Amino acid sequence: MLEAAPKLSGWIVSEEDQECPTCGNEAPEYLKECPWCGSQKCDLCDMGDDTACMNCEGE
């Protein structure tokens, strides 16, 4: 039986192949919600919660 993917403190971990909507990474380890703008970011474009993401730059 397939278990639901774990969700850890804003991190969305999925066993499905997903693409990061921020940087286009085709095989992210995780997608995480940006606390500043609410967009999704992955392990490659996540610079930490104390820094704005690439989507925040336009705001």
C-alpha positions as CSV (number, residue, x, y, z in Angstrom):
1,M,0.0,0.0,0.0
2,L,1.3,3.5,-0.9
3,E,1.6,5.8,2.0
4,A,0.9,9.6,1.8
5,A,4.0,11.7,1.3
6,P,5.2,13.3,4.6
7,K,4.8,17.0,5.1
8,L,7.3,18.5,7.5
9,S,6.9,22.1,8.6
10,G,6.0,23.6,5.3
11,W,8.1,21.2,3.2
12,I,6.2,19.2,0.7
13,V,8.0,15.9,0.0
14,S,6.6,13.9,-2.9
15,E,7.5,10.6,-4.5
16,E,6.0,11.8,-7.8
17,D,8.2,13.6,-10.3
18,Q,7.4,17.3,-9.9
19,E,9.0,20.3,-11.4
20,C,9.8,23.3,-9.3
21,P,7.6,26.2,-10.4
22,T,10.2,28.8,-9.4
23,C,13.5,27.5,-11.0
24,G,12.3,24.7,-13.3
25,N,14.3,22.0,-11.5
26,E,12.8,18.7,-12.9
27,A,13.9,16.5,-10.0
28,P,13.6,18.4,-6.7
29,E,14.2,16.7,-3.4
30,Y,11.5,18.7,-1.9
31,L,9.2,21.7,-2.6
32,K,8.7,24.2,0.2
33,E,6.4,27.2,0.6
34,C,8.2,30.5,0.8
35,P,7.2,32.3,4.0
36,W,7.5,35.7,2.3
37,C,5.4,35.3,-0.9
38,G,3.8,31.9,-0.5
39,S,5.2,30.4,-3.8
40,Q,6.8,27.0,-4.0
41,K,10.6,26.6,-4.0
42,C,12.8,23.6,-4.1
43,D,16.1,22.5,-2.6
44,L,18.1,24.3,-5.3
45,C,16.4,27.7,-5.2
46,D,15.7,27.7,-1.4
47,M,18.1,30.1,0.1
48,G,16.6,29.8,3.6
49,D,13.6,31.3,5.3
50,D,15.5,34.5,6.2
51,T,16.1,35.4,2.5
52,A,13.6,36.2,-0.2
53,C,13.2,33.7,-3.0
54,M,13.5,34.4,-6.8
55,N,9.7,35.0,-6.9
56,C,10.0,37.7,-4.1
57,E,12.5,39.7,-6.2
58,G,9.7,41.3,-8.2
59,E,7.7,42.3,-5.2
